[in-house]
């Protein structure tokens, strides 16, 4: 099967921050080499008893406690975050740094390459780019540099849910609209093995890719149940590939029969994986009504000015009566019998 691979690059603008279109070096030393990234933008995140609580709003870079962190752009440093995720946001730039045990004084002016602080006991630097609640993906082509990834994502499993529910549907007996779910993960070259996917989508019987969403910017937490289904958490990513990022959608089979559903997963460097599941649709979501005429049933002779009833039965496979029936009819003029 020929797959056409397309990577869409979104450009984001803000009236408050300028996004560096030329990229920037790493916030750890050495700054001109790639460091170990083990979490990416918009991965599922849990909190307390809620498995699907919010989207990850940046990237996590491995950095053991007391690792020095350096500014990638110049500006005034302002403290942000809570006590356990002490952060620095650099005013006038889109960049910010979280999980610092020690950090520069509030209001310090930083030049590119200046010391920002040291990582705390969480043993990683959470690095983000973009204004609060409108973050962009630091791993994009004009973001953190250098960043190389030659490893493909991996699709672990595919299954179907009854649309809008957590009810698993038998792929050999599909009876209506379904959510297609793909559990997948990405391995980054010189990085983590269980990172989130960048772009997901599907196609039916090789009719063309349907790209549902890609993670160019941070998503509102109110949308997380549209992207991730039940069973997702900090380390398990189950994507509802038929949904939109913040609204419901589904695959509604057009008719009864066999279908092959392909799903695909891309990382931000356009590496990809593809897999499929065969399903049999035994009943479509669109009800097909039948009508059975009881009278007239053929052969009757009706004379002018007589009244007759037309009767019928109607329903579906589930024996649900139709709400209404439209009758089309035609009239024929009587022909006089020739004489003589």
N, C-alpha and C positions, 0 to 999 in steps of 0.2 A: 504494500500500500504506500502510495506517495503522500508524504506529510509535508505540508508547507509550513515552515516555522517562521512566525512573525513576532518580533518583539516590539511592543508599543512603548514609546518613551513619553511620559507625561511631563510637562513643564509646569511648575507651581510658582505662583507669585504671591507676595505678601507686601502690604503697604508698610509694614513695620520692620521687616528683615530682608536683607539682600542675600539670595542664595548664590553661593560661589559657583560660577559656571565652569571654572577651570580646575576644580578639585582641590584637595588639601592633603597634607601628610598625616600620618598616624599620630594620635595623642600620647603614645608611649615611645620610649627609646628602644632601638633606633627608629627614627620616625620615617625613614625611607624604605622600610621593609614591611611586608605583610605580617600582622599579628593574628593570633588564634581567635577567630570569631565563632562562638558556639550558640548564639541566639540571634534571631533576625526580626525585622519589623513585622508587626501584626500577628505574631504567634499567639496562640491561646494562653491566657494566664488565669490562674485560680487565686482566690483569696478567701480565707476562713473556710466556710462550708460551701462556698460557691465554686464549682469546678470551672465554669465558663464565666469569668467575672469581667475581664477586660482584655484588650489587645496590647501586646508589647509595643511600646512607643519608640524603640530605638534598637541598637545592637549591643550585645554583651561581648566584651573583649576580655579574654583570660588575663588576669593580673593579680598575683598573690598579694596578700596584705602588705602594705607599705611600699607598693610599687609607685614610682613617681609618674605623675601625669602632667603633660605639657599642653599649652594652648596651641590650637591650630590656626587661630585668627586673633587679631588684636582688638581690644576693647576693655571696658570697665567690667570687673568681676562682681557679680552680685550673688549672695547666698540664696539658695532655694532648696526645697525638699524638707523632709522631716528629719528627726534625730537619727533614725537608722538608715537613711539614704542621703546623707548630706551631699548637696550638690552645688555646682557653680554654673551660672548662666552668664555668658559674656554679652553685655549690652552692645547693640549695633551689629551683631553677627547672629547667625542662626544656631550657633553651636552651644552645647551644654554637656556637663559632666556630672555623673551621679555615683554614689557609694564611695565618697571620700572620707577617710578617717580624720585627716587634717587637711586644711585648705587655706588659701590666701585670705587675708582680711577682706571683709565686705567693702566694696568700692575701690579696690586696688586696680590700677590700670595695668593690663597685661599686653605685652607685645607677643607676636607669634613666636613660639618656642619657649616662652617663659613658664616657670613652674606654677602649676595650678594647685596641686595637692598630692596626697598619697591615698591609695585605695585602702578601704577598711576590711574588716574580717569576712566580708562576703566574697573576697578574692576575685573580684572582677570589676571592670569599669563599664558602667552603662553609659554609652555615648549616644547622643541624639542630635538631630539637626532640624531646625524649623521652630516656629513659634508654638507655644503651648497649645495642645489639642489640634494642631495643624502640621504635625511633624512630617518630614519627607524621608525617603529611604536613603540612608548614608552610603549604601553599597551600590548605588546607581553609577553610571559611567562617568558622571561629572562630580562624584562625591569623593569619598575617602580613596587615597591612591598611594601606593599600588594595591590593587585587589585583583587576584587571579583565582578563578575557580574552574577546574576542568572535570569535576566530578558530577555525574548525573544524579538527579533525584531518583527516588525509588517509590513505586506504588506498592503498598503492602497488601491491600485487599480492596474489593469493590462489593458493595451490597446496595439493596434498594429498601427504601422506607415508604410506607403509605404517606402521600403528600401531607406535610404539615404535622406529622405525628412521629413518634419514636417506634412505631410498629414495623418490624422487619417483614418484608413481603417476599414470598417464595418466587424466585426468578422464573420458575417453570409454570407459574400460574398468576400472572399479573392481571389485575382486574380493574385498573383505572390509573389515574395520575400518580406518579411516583417521584420521590426525591432520590437522586443518584448520589451515593456517598462514596468518597474515596479516602481511605486512610493512607497517608504518604508522609515521607520525610526527605530531607535533603542532606547530603554530605558535602562539606566545603573543603576544597583543597587547603591543607594547612589550617584546618578548622574543625568544627564540630561535626559529628556524624548524624545528629538528630535535630537538624534545624528545620524551620518551617519552609513551606513551598512559596514561591513568588507568584506564580500564575497557574490557574486551574481552568479546565474546561472539558467539553465532551463533544462527541458527534454520534450520530445514529447511522449505521450501515454505510459508512464512508461517504456521507452526503456533505461533509465539510465541517470544519471545526467551529464550535460555538464557544467563544472565549467569554467566560462569565465574570471573572474579576482577577485583578492583579494588585499587588500591594505596593503601590507607589507612595501612598501617604497613610498616616495613622487614621484608623476608623473609630468612630464613636462606640463606646462600650455597649450602648443600647442595641447595636447591630450584631453583637457577637453570636447570638443564637441563630442568625441567618447564615453565617459562614461556617460555624462549627456545630456539629450535632452532639447529642448525648454520648458520653464516653471520652470526650476530649478533655485535656487538662494541660498542665505545663509541659508535658513530654509526649503526649499522644494527640495527634492532629487528624481529626476526621472531618473532611471538608464536604459540605453539601454543594456539589458542583453545579447543580441545576438552579440554585438560588442566585439572586443578586446580592451585593454586599449588604444592603440594608432593606431588602424587601423579598417577599416570597415569590418563588417561581417553581416550575416543575416540568417534567416530561410527561405529556399527555399523549399516549399512543394513538395514532390515527386509525388503526384498524387491528383486527385479530390476526395473529400469526407470529412468526419468529423474527426477532430483531437482534442485532449485535450492537451493544453499547460500548463505545470506546471512551476512555477517559485519559486525560493527559495532565502532566505536571511539569512545569518549567521552573528553573531557578533564574536569578536575575542576570546570569551570564548566558542564558539561552540554552543551557544543557537541559535535556528533557527525558522523560520516561513515558511510556504508553502501554496501556493494558486494556482488556475488554472483558465483558461478561455477556453471555448469550441468554436472552429471556424469551419466554413465550407469553404473549398477551392472549388471554382467553376471553376477556371482556373489556371493551373500551370504556372510557369515562363518559363518552357521549352515548346516550341511550338511543337505540334504533327501534322505532315503533313499527308494529305491524298492524294491518287492518284486515279483518275478515268480514266480507259482506254476506249477510244471511238472506236478505230479500231486497231486490229480486235476485234470483240465482240462475236466470237464463231460461228462455222458452216461454215466458209469460206474454200474453196478449193484453195490452191495456188500451181502452177506448177513450176517445176524447171526452173531457169533462168528468172523468173519474178521478178519485183521490186514492192514492196508495202510499203506504209507509215504506221508507227505505231504512233497513235496520242493519247494524254491524256490531262486531266486537273489536276492541282494540286494546293494545297493551305492549309490554316489553318482555324481555327475557325474565325480568323479575315480576312480571304480571302487574305492572303499574299502569293504570289507565292513562291514556293521553288526555291532556287538558282540553284540546279542541281538535276538530277535524275539518279540513277544507274540502268541499265537494265541487268538482268541476263537471259540468254536464253540457250536452248539446241537444238541439231540437231538430227533428226532420219533418218536413211538410208531408202530409198524406198524399199518396198518388192515386188518382182516379182510375178505376178499372175500365179499360177500353171496351167499347160495344160495337156491334154491327159487323 
